Amino acid sequence: MAEVRDVAIIVLAIESIVVGVVLIFLVIQINSLIRLLKEEIKPLLDSANETASTLRGTTTFISDKVVNPIVSVSSFVSGAEQAVKTLLGLRRRAGKDVDQTSSE
């Protein structure tokens, strides 16, 4: 029984050494990953943020210089069109009323 106990202790000791070595390897790999994130990924994110900022500026410029004037002109034309239709519609109705009263 003592021999089995001694063998079990030796196996556990070897297993503990292997687990310790694996843990050290994992810590080194995590450190390497952190360094990669700082050196490689952060510049990519900064570049993406810069691109997004440029895109925001471009859309604001296009909105101010192209879209808003087109909307303003379109609104004016639509309003003028409705005004003309309303004025011509009133004249037509007035003309129809005159024709109906003259035929009686």
C-alpha positions in Angstrom: 0.0 0.0 0.0 2.9 2.3 0.7 4.2 1.8 -2.8 0.9 2.8 -4.4 0.9 5.9 -2.2 4.4 6.8 -3.2 3.6 6.3 -6.9 0.5 8.4 -6.5 2.5 11.2 -4.9 5.1 11.1 -7.7 2.4 11.1 -10.4 0.7 14.1 -8.7 4.0 15.9 -8.3 4.7 15.4 -12.1 1.2 16.5 -12.9 1.6 19.6 -10.8 4.8 20.4 -12.6 3.2 19.9 -16.0 0.2 22.1 -15.0 2.6 24.8 -13.7 4.5 24.8 -17.0 1.3 25.0 -19.0 0.1 27.9 -16.8 3.4 29.7 -17.4 3.0 29.1 -21.1 -0.6 30.5 -21.0 0.5 33.6 -19.1 3.2 34.2 -21.7 0.7 33.8 -24.5 -1.8 36.1 -22.8 1.0 38.7 -22.5 1.8 38.3 -26.1 -1.9 38.7 -27.0 -2.1 41.9 -25.0 0.9 43.3 -26.7 -0.6 42.4 -30.1 -3.8 44.2 -29.2 -1.9 47.3 -28.2 0.4 47.4 -31.2 -1.7 46.0 -34.0 -5.4 46.4 -33.2 -5.3 49.8 -31.7 -3.9 51.5 -34.8 -6.6 49.7 -36.9 -9.3 51.0 -34.5 -7.8 54.5 -34.7 -7.9 54.4 -38.4 -11.5 53.2 -38.4 -12.4 56.1 -36.1 -10.7 58.5 -38.4 -12.5 57.1 -41.4 -15.9 57.3 -39.6 -15.1 60.9 -38.6 -14.3 61.8 -42.3 -17.5 60.1 -43.4 -19.5 62.1 -40.9 -17.9 65.3 -42.2 -18.6 64.3 -45.8 -22.3 63.5 -45.1 -22.7 66.8 -43.3 -21.1 68.7 -46.2 -23.3 66.9 -48.8 -26.4 67.5 -46.6 -25.7 71.2 -46.3 -24.5 71.9 -49.8 -26.7 69.5 -51.9 -29.6 68.0 -50.1 -30.9 71.0 -48.2 -30.9 73.3 -51.3 -32.7 70.6 -53.4 -35.3 70.2 -50.6 -35.8 74.0 -50.4 -36.2 74.3 -54.2 -38.5 71.3 -54.3 -40.6 72.8 -51.5 -40.9 76.1 -53.2 -41.8 74.6 -56.6 -44.4 72.4 -54.9 -45.9 75.3 -53.0 -45.9 77.5 -56.2 -47.6 74.6 -58.1 -50.3 74.3 -55.5 -50.8 78.0 -55.4 -51.2 78.1 -59.2 -53.6 75.1 -59.1 -55.6 76.8 -56.4 -55.9 80.1 -58.3 -56.8 78.3 -61.5 -59.2 76.1 -59.7 -61.0 79.2 -58.2 -61.2 80.8 -61.7 -62.6 77.6 -63.2 -65.2 77.3 -60.5 -66.1 81.0 -60.8 -66.3 80.5 -64.6 -68.5 77.4 -64.2 -70.8 79.3 -61.8 -71.1 82.1 -64.3 -71.9 79.7 -67.2 -74.6 78.0 -65.1 -76.2 81.3 -64.0 -76.2 82.6 -67.6 -77.9 79.5 -69.0 -80.8 79.8 -66.6 
